[in-house]
Amino acid sequence: MSVAEAGGVFRRARGRTLDAFPAEKEREWRGPFYFIQGADPQFGLMKAWSTGNCDSGGDEWEQEVRLAEQAVQAINKLNPKPRFFVLCGDLIHAMPGMPWRKEQTEDLQRVLRAVDREIPLVFVSGNHDVGNVPTAETIEEFRRTWGDDYFSFWAGGVLFLVLNSQFLYDASRCPALKQAQDQWLDQQLRIAEQRHCQHAVVFQHIPLFLQSIDEDDDYFNLTKSVRKEVADKLTKAGIRAVFSGHYHRNAGGTYQNLDMVVSSAIGCQLGKDTHGLRVVVVTAEKIVHRYYSLDELSEKGIEDDLMDLMKKK
């Protein structure tokens, strides 16, 4: 089942924007709000990782289904409701053309249909969604299933940019698509630089860096030359934060005035963190975020100090 066939529940990005947030109504700052960031539900990785066969394993994903259901239940209980729930890539584990991809996709969409209809979903493409080396065909499949692979939207006076980070990783098989995103991003950054927004924020799957702009190249970050070029573009335009996943651990750092936030997974953990979600509070002056385990968020909700930030006008 594609998103288009999912009973109209998912309002996917089309035309490089998200119609759940009409720009004419959302460009104006109306006071503090919050959203939820999740990453890497990656149905199938837990079995594949446990067997040491991450390339072709992953024929079971019952654990990930339960974790995703717990995440949805925790989000639905929150009061007030978050403005949106963004999933920063690797929605499923099976790469394009691999077994179980259709079944994993259908199961994740079934779980996500339970998200409160007043909480829009924002989908970010990851390497397992479009392939480590994407092609025009894999990008088109993602667009049919989940919506545009890069787009922007306004929410509460804040400009949000969603990027396809695989174009920054290896676009050798689709250079024209990368060029189109580059041109689009330059246009969006000009808007951000004009300061017509309270803040500007980027979502992408692969982090620019895990801890430091000068760290060595790694599977889990972008190469030094690419990350520096992108980070300089973003900071020049006044982007306040980049939120990503991919690492399956919590990490992050700062570069100039840019906060690089790396969130651990809803699904398989590769470090010592717990399955969880990040609560992100946006005030007039700053962006404050905190990672919660699914159990913490389900049982206790958002802590008072974060709730108090949303009461300040």
TORRO-395959 format. One record per residue: x, y, z of N, C-alpha, C in turn; residue number from 1. Coordinates in steps of 0.2 Angstrom, whole numbers, plus 2048, in hexadecimal, padded with zeros to 3 digits. Last residue first. Example, Ala and Ser with C-alpha at 12.3 -4.5 7.8 and 13.67 -1.06 7.14 Angstrom:
% TORRO-395959
840/7F5/823/844/7FB/824/840/800/827/2
842/7E4/827/83E/7EA/827/842/7F0/827/1
***
This chain:
% TORRO-395959
81B/8A8/884/819/8AB/87D/81F/8B0/87B/313
81D/899/88C/81F/8A0/88B/81E/8A2/884/312
819/88C/88B/814/891/88E/816/898/88D/311
823/884/887/81E/885/882/819/88A/885/310
82B/883/892/82E/887/88D/828/889/888/309
824/87A/89A/824/881/89C/827/886/896/308
827/86E/894/820/871/893/820/878/895/307
834/86D/898/833/86E/891/82C/871/890/306
832/86C/8A6/836/871/8A3/835/872/89C/305
82A/860/8A7/827/866/8A8/82C/86C/8A6/304
82C/854/89A/82D/856/8A0/82B/85E/8A1/303
81F/84A/892/825/84F/891/826/853/898/302
81C/839/898/81B/83F/894/821/844/894/301
81D/82E/89F/81D/834/8A3/81C/83A/89F/300
81A/823/897/818/822/89E/818/829/8A1/299
81F/826/88A/819/823/88B/816/824/892/298
82C/82B/88D/827/82F/889/820/82C/88A/297
832/820/892/831/826/896/82C/82A/893/296
831/816/888/82E/815/88E/82D/81B/892/295
839/81C/87E/832/81B/87D/82E/81A/883/294
844/829/885/842/822/883/83B/821/882/293
847/838/87E/843/834/883/843/82D/880/292
851/846/87B/84F/840/879/84C/83C/87F/291
84D/857/878/84F/852/87D/84D/84B/87B/290
851/868/874/84F/862/872/851/85D/878/289
84D/879/86F/84F/874/875/84C/86D/873/288
851/887/867/84E/880/866/851/87C/86B/287
84C/899/86B/851/893/86A/84D/88C/869/286
844/8A4/86B/84B/8A5/86B/84F/89F/86A/285
837/89F/86A/839/8A5/866/840/8A5/866/284
838/88D/86A/836/893/86D/838/899/868/283
835/87D/867/837/882/864/834/889/867/282
83A/86D/86D/836/873/86E/839/879/86B/281
839/85C/869/83D/863/867/838/868/868/280
83D/84C/86F/838/852/86F/83C/858/86E/279
841/83D/867/843/844/869/83D/849/869/278
83F/82C/86C/83D/832/868/840/838/86B/277
846/81B/86C/843/821/86F/841/826/869/276
84F/80E/874/84A/810/86F/846/816/871/275
85E/814/87C/857/811/87C/853/813/876/274
870/812/87A/869/816/87A/863/812/87A/273
87B/80C/877/879/80B/87D/872/80F/87F/272
87A/807/866/87E/809/86B/87B/808/872/271
871/803/85D/878/801/85B/87D/803/861/270
860/7FE/85D/866/802/860/86C/7FF/85E/269
853/7FE/852/859/7FB/854/85E/800/857/268
847/80B/853/848/803/853/84F/801/856/267
848/818/856/842/814/859/843/80D/859/266
859/81D/859/854/81A/855/84E/818/859/265
860/82D/85D/860/826/85D/85A/823/85A/264
864/83C/854/860/838/859/860/831/857/263
86F/849/854/86E/842/851/86A/83E/856/262
870/859/84F/86C/855/854/86C/84E/851/261
879/867/84F/879/861/84B/876/85C/850/260
876/878/84F/876/872/853/875/86C/84F/259
880/886/84A/87C/880/848/87C/87A/84D/258
889/890/84B/882/890/84F/87E/88B/84D/257
897/886/84A/895/88D/84B/88E/88E/84F/256
890/877/84E/895/87A/849/893/881/848/255
88E/86A/85A/88D/871/857/892/873/853/254
888/85A/85B/88C/85F/85D/88A/866/85A/253
883/848/85E/882/84F/85C/888/854/85E/252
879/83A/863/880/83E/862/87E/845/860/251
872/82A/866/872/832/867/879/835/866/250
871/81E/859/873/820/860/872/828/860/249
86F/81C/84C/86C/817/851/86F/818/858/248
872/824/842/878/821/846/875/81C/84B/247
867/828/83B/86C/824/837/871/821/83C/246
861/839/83D/861/832/840/868/82E/83D/245
860/84A/840/861/845/83C/860/83E/840/244
85E/85C/83F/85C/856/842/85D/850/83E/243
866/86B/840/865/865/83C/864/85F/840/242
863/87C/844/864/875/846/863/870/840/241
862/889/83F/864/888/846/866/881/848/240
868/892/831/865/88B/833/867/88A/83A/239
86E/89D/82B/86A/89E/832/867/897/834/238
875/89C/820/86E/89E/81F/86A/89E/825/237
881/898/825/881/89F/821/879/8A1/821/236
87E/88B/829/87F/890/82E/87F/897/82B/235
87C/885/81C/877/885/821/878/88B/826/234
889/886/816/883/889/813/87D/88A/818/233
891/87F/81F/892/887/81E/88C/88A/81B/232
88B/872/81E/88B/876/824/88C/87D/823/231
88F/86F/810/888/870/812/887/874/819/230
89D/870/812/89A/874/80D/892/875/80F/229
89F/866/81C/8A1/86D/81D/89E/872/818/228
89A/85A/816/897/85D/81C/899/864/81D/227
8A2/859/80A/89B/85A/80A/898/85D/810/226
8AF/857/810/8AE/85C/80C/8A7/85E/80B/225
8AD/84C/819/8AF/852/81C/8AD/858/817/224
89E/842/816/8A5/843/815/8A6/84B/817/223
891/83F/823/893/841/81C/89B/843/81C/222
891/831/82D/891/838/82C/892/839/825/221
892/823/82F/88C/826/832/88C/82E/831/220
89D/81E/829/897/81C/826/891/820/829/219
8A8/82C/829/8A6/826/82C/89F/824/829/218
8B6/838/82B/8B1/835/827/8AF/82E/82A/217
8BA/83F/83B/8BC/83B/835/8B5/839/831/216
8B5/850/83F/8B6/849/840/8B7/845/83A/215
8B2/85E/83E/8B8/85B/83C/8BA/854/83D/214
8A6/860/844/8A6/861/83D/8AD/85E/83A/213
8A1/853/850/8A5/859/84E/8A6/85A/847/212
898/849/851/89A/84D/857/89D/854/855/211
893/845/845/890/842/84B/892/846/851/210
88D/84F/837/892/84C/83B/88F/84A/842/209
881/84F/830/887/852/82D/88D/84F/830/208
878/83F/830/87B/845/833/880/848/82F/207
86C/83A/825/873/839/827/875/83F/82A/206
85E/83F/824/860/839/827/867/839/829/205
858/850/829/85B/84B/824/85D/845/827/204
851/85F/82B/850/858/82C/854/854/827/203
855/870/831/855/86B/82C/854/864/82F/202
84D/880/834/84F/879/837/850/874/831/201
84C/890/83A/84C/88C/834/850/885/836/200
842/89C/842/847/897/842/847/894/83B/199
839/8A6/83E/83B/8A6/844/842/8A2/845/198
83C/8AD/82E/839/8A8/832/83D/8A8/839/197
842/8B6/825/83B/8B6/825/838/8B1/829/196
850/8B7/823/84D/8B7/82A/846/8B8/82A/195
856/8B4/818/853/8BB/818/84F/8BC/81F/194
85A/8A7/819/85F/8AC/81A/85C/8B3/81B/193
84F/8A0/815/851/8A0/81C/856/8A6/81E/192
850/8A3/807/84A/8A5/80B/84C/8A5/812/191
85C/89D/804/85B/8A4/803/855/8A7/807/190
859/890/807/85D/893/80B/85D/89B/80A/189
851/88D/7FB/84E/88D/802/852/891/807/188
85A/88E/7F1/855/892/7F1/851/893/7F8/187
863/884/7F5/865/88A/7F5/860/88F/7F5/186
85A/879/7F3/85C/87B/7FA/85F/882/7FA/185
858/879/7E5/852/87A/7EA/855/87C/7F0/184
865/875/7E1/862/87C/7DF/85C/87E/7E4/183
866/868/7E8/86B/86E/7E9/868/875/7E7/182
85C/861/7E1/85B/863/7E8/860/868/7EA/181
862/861/7D4/85B/864/7D5/85A/866/7DD/180
86D/85A/7D6/86E/861/7D4/867/865/7D5/179
867/84E/7D9/86B/851/7DE/86C/859/7DC/178
862/84B/7CD/85E/84B/7D2/861/84F/7D8/177
86D/849/7C5/869/84F/7C3/864/850/7C9/176
874/83E/7CA/877/845/7CB/872/84A/7CA/175
872/830/7CE/86C/835/7CD/86F/83C/7CD/174
87D/829/7D1/878/826/7CC/872/82A/7CB/173
884/830/7DA/887/82F/7D4/882/82C/7CF/172
882/836/7E6/87C/837/7E1/87F/835/7DA/171
884/833/7F6/887/830/7F0/881/831/7EB/170
882/83D/800/886/837/801/889/834/7FB/169
879/846/7FC/87F/849/7FF/884/843/800/168
86E/83E/7F9/871/842/7F3/878/845/7F6/167
86B/839/805/86E/835/801/871/838/7FB/166
863/843/80B/86A/843/80C/86E/83E/808/165
857/84D/806/859/846/805/861/846/805/164
850/858/813/855/856/80E/856/84F/80D/163
844/864/817/846/85D/817/84A/85B/812/162
843/872/821/846/86F/81B/847/868/81C/161
838/87E/828/83B/877/829/83D/874/822/160
837/88D/830/838/88A/82A/83B/883/82B/159
82A/893/83B/831/88F/83A/831/88C/834/158
81E/897/83D/823/89C/83C/82A/899/83B/157
816/88B/83F/817/88F/844/81C/894/844/156
81E/884/832/81A/882/837/81B/887/83D/155
821/881/820/821/886/826/81C/883/82B/154
82C/876/817/825/878/81A/826/87D/81F/153
833/86D/809/833/872/80F/82C/873/811/152
83C/85F/803/836/864/803/837/868/809/151
840/84F/7FC/842/855/7FF/83D/85A/7FE/150
838/845/7F8/83E/843/7FC/842/849/7FF/149
826/844/7FA/82D/847/7F7/832/845/7FB/148
81F/834/7FF/81F/83B/7FD/826/83E/7FB/147
81F/826/801/820/82A/807/81F/832/805/146
81D/820/7F4/81B/81D/7FA/81B/821/800/145
821/828/7EA/81B/825/7E9/818/822/7F0/144
82E/82B/7EF/829/831/7EE/822/82E/7ED/143
834/81F/7EE/833/822/7F4/82E/827/7F4/142
834/81D/7E0/831/818/7E4/82F/81B/7EB/141
83D/827/7DC/836/827/7DA/832/823/7DE/140
849/823/7E2/846/829/7E4/83E/829/7E2/139
84B/817/7DA/84A/817/7E1/847/81D/7E4/138
84C/81D/7CD/847/818/7CF/845/818/7D6/137
857/825/7CE/851/828/7CC/84B/824/7CE/136
860/81E/7DC/85F/81F/7D5/859/823/7D4/135
86D/81F/7E9/866/820/7E7/866/820/7DF/134
876/816/7F2/877/819/7EC/870/81A/7E8/133
86E/810/7FC/874/814/7FE/877/818/7F8/132
85C/813/7FB/863/810/7F9/869/814/7FB/131
851/819/800/853/81A/7F9/859/817/7F7/130
850/813/80D/84A/815/80A/84C/816/802/129
85D/812/812/859/80B/811/853/80D/80D/128
860/81F/813/864/81B/80F/860/814/80D/127
851/828/815/857/826/817/85A/821/812/126
846/837/814/849/831/811/850/82F/814/125
839/83B/81F/840/83D/81D/843/836/81A/124
829/841/822/82D/83B/820/834/83D/81D/123
81E/846/82E/823/848/829/828/843/828/122
80D/846/832/813/842/831/818/845/82C/121
803/850/83D/805/84F/836/80C/84B/837/120
7F7/84D/847/7FE/84E/848/801/84C/841/119
7EA/84A/846/7EC/851/847/7F3/853/848/118
7E9/83D/846/7E8/840/840/7EA/848/840/117
7F4/833/850/7EF/838/850/7EF/83C/849/116
7FA/824/848/7FB/82B/84A/7F5/830/84A/115
7F6/819/841/7F3/81A/848/7F5/821/84B/114
7FD/818/836/7F6/81A/835/7F3/81B/83C/113
809/812/83A/809/819/83A/802/81C/839/112
806/804/839/807/807/83F/806/80F/83F/111
805/804/82B/7FF/802/82F/800/805/836/110
811/808/827/80C/80C/825/806/80A/829/109
818/7FC/82B/81A/803/82E/814/808/82D/108
813/7F2/823/812/7F2/82A/813/7F9/82D/107
816/7F7/816/80F/7F6/818/80E/7F6/81F/106
825/7F6/817/821/7FC/816/81A/7FC/818/105
826/7E8/819/828/7ED/81E/825/7F3/81D/104
821/7E3/80C/81E/7E1/813/820/7E6/818/103
82A/7E9/803/823/7EB/803/820/7E9/809/102
836/7E3/807/836/7EA/807/82E/7EC/807/101
839/7D6/807/836/7D8/80D/834/7E0/80D/100
848/7D6/7FD/842/7D3/800/840/7D6/806/99
84D/7E5/7F4/84E/7E0/7F8/848/7DC/7FB/98
84A/7F1/7EC/84B/7EB/7E9/84C/7E5/7ED/97
851/7FC/7F8/84D/7FB/7F2/84F/7F5/7EF/96
853/7F3/808/855/7F8/803/851/7F7/7FD/95
84B/7F1/817/84C/7EE/811/84D/7F3/80B/94
848/7F9/822/84E/7F7/821/850/7F4/81A/93
83E/809/823/83F/801/823/846/7FF/821/92
842/816/825/83C/814/827/83B/80C/828/91
84E/81E/825/84E/817/826/848/815/829/90
848/82F/82B/84B/82A/827/84C/823/829/89
842/836/836/848/838/833/84C/832/82F/88
832/83B/838/836/835/838/83C/836/833/87
82A/847/842/82E/846/83C/832/83F/83D/86
81A/84C/846/81F/847/847/823/846/841/85
814/85D/84B/815/857/846/81A/852/849/84
810/863/857/80E/866/850/80F/861/84B/83
80A/859/864/80F/85C/860/80D/85E/859/82
7FC/85E/86F/7FF/859/869/805/85D/866/81
7FF/862/880/7FC/863/87A/800/85E/874/80
800/850/881/7FB/856/881/7FF/85C/884/79
802/840/87B/805/846/87D/800/84C/87C/78
7FD/834/876/7FB/836/87C/7FE/83D/87E/77
803/833/869/7FC/834/869/7FA/836/870/76
810/82F/86D/80F/835/86A/808/837/86A/75
80E/822/872/811/827/876/810/82E/873/74
809/81B/867/805/81C/86D/808/822/871/73
815/81C/85F/80F/81F/85C/80A/820/862/72
81E/814/866/81F/81B/865/819/81F/863/71
817/808/866/818/80B/86C/81A/813/86B/70
818/805/858/812/806/85B/812/80A/862/69
826/804/858/823/809/854/81C/80A/857/68
828/7F8/860/82B/7FF/862/827/805/85E/67
820/7EF/858/81E/7F0/85F/821/7F7/861/66
828/7EF/84C/821/7F0/84C/81F/7F3/853/65
834/7EA/851/834/7F1/84F/82C/7F3/84E/64
831/7DD/854/833/7E1/859/832/7E9/857/63
82D/7D7/847/828/7D8/84D/82A/7DD/852/62
834/7D5/83C/835/7DC/83F/82F/7DD/844/61
83E/7CA/832/83A/7CB/837/83A/7D2/83A/60
848/7CA/829/842/7C7/827/83D/7C7/82C/59
855/7CF/828/850/7D4/82A/849/7D1/828/58
863/7CE/81C/85F/7CC/821/859/7D0/823/57
86B/7D4/813/865/7D0/810/861/7CD/816/56
874/7DC/81B/872/7DE/814/86C/7DA/811/55
876/7D8/827/872/7DE/827/870/7E0/81F/54
878/7CC/830/877/7CC/829/873/7D2/827/53
879/7C9/83D/87F/7CB/83A/87E/7CC/832/52
86E/7C7/845/871/7C1/841/877/7C3/83D/51
86B/7D3/84A/86C/7CE/84F/86F/7C8/84B/50
868/7DB/83E/86E/7DC/843/870/7D6/847/49
85C/7D5/83A/862/7D5/836/869/7D6/83A/48
854/7D8/845/855/7D1/843/85C/7D0/83F/47
854/7E6/844/856/7E2/84A/858/7DB/849/46
850/7EA/837/857/7EA/839/859/7E6/83F/45
842/7E9/835/846/7E4/832/84E/7E4/835/44
83E/7FA/833/83B/7F3/834/840/7EE/831/43
843/807/838/847/802/834/844/7FB/835/42
842/813/83F/83E/80D/841/840/807/83E/41
84B/81F/83E/84D/818/83D/848/813/841/40
845/82B/849/849/829/844/84A/822/844/39
83B/83A/84E/83D/833/84F/842/831/849/38
836/848/856/83B/845/851/83C/83E/853/37
828/853/859/82C/84C/85B/830/84A/855/36
827/864/85E/826/85E/859/82A/858/85C/35
81F/872/865/824/86D/865/822/868/860/34
81F/884/867/81C/87E/866/821/879/866/33
81D/896/86C/820/88F/86C/81C/889/86A/32
815/8A1/85F/817/89F/866/81A/898/866/31
813/8A4/852/80D/8A4/856/80F/8A2/85D/30
81A/8AB/844/81B/8A8/84A/815/8A9/84F/29
814/8A7/833/814/8AB/839/815/8A8/840/28
812/89D/82A/818/8A1/82A/819/8A5/830/27
806/896/82A/80B/894/82E/812/898/82E/26
7FD/89B/820/7FB/89B/827/801/899/82C/25
804/899/815/801/8A0/816/7FF/8A0/81D/24
807/88B/814/80C/890/816/80A/897/818/23
7FF/87F/81D/7FE/884/818/803/88A/819/22
803/870/820/805/876/823/805/87C/81E/21
800/865/819/7FD/865/820/7FE/86C/823/20
807/866/80D/801/86A/80D/7FD/869/814/19
817/868/80B/813/864/80F/80C/868/810/18
821/869/7FC/81E/86C/802/819/867/805/17
824/864/7EF/82A/867/7F4/827/86A/7FA/16
819/85E/7EA/81B/864/7E7/820/868/7EC/15
815/856/7F9/815/856/7F2/817/85D/7F0/14
816/84C/808/818/852/804/818/851/7FD/13
806/844/80D/80D/844/80B/80F/84A/808/12
7FD/841/819/7FD/847/815/804/848/812/11
7F5/832/81C/7FC/835/81C/7FB/83B/817/10
7E8/82E/81A/7EA/830/821/7F1/834/821/9
7E2/82A/80F/7E3/831/80F/7E6/833/816/8
7E3/81C/80E/7DD/81F/810/7DD/826/812/7
7EF/819/807/7EE/818/80E/7E8/81B/811/6
7F3/81C/7FB/7EE/817/7FB/7EC/816/803/5
7FE/824/7FC/7F8/827/7F8/7F2/822/7F9/4
807/81B/802/804/821/806/7FD/823/803/3
803/80B/7FC/807/811/7FC/803/816/800/2
804/7FA/800/800/800/800/804/806/800/1
***
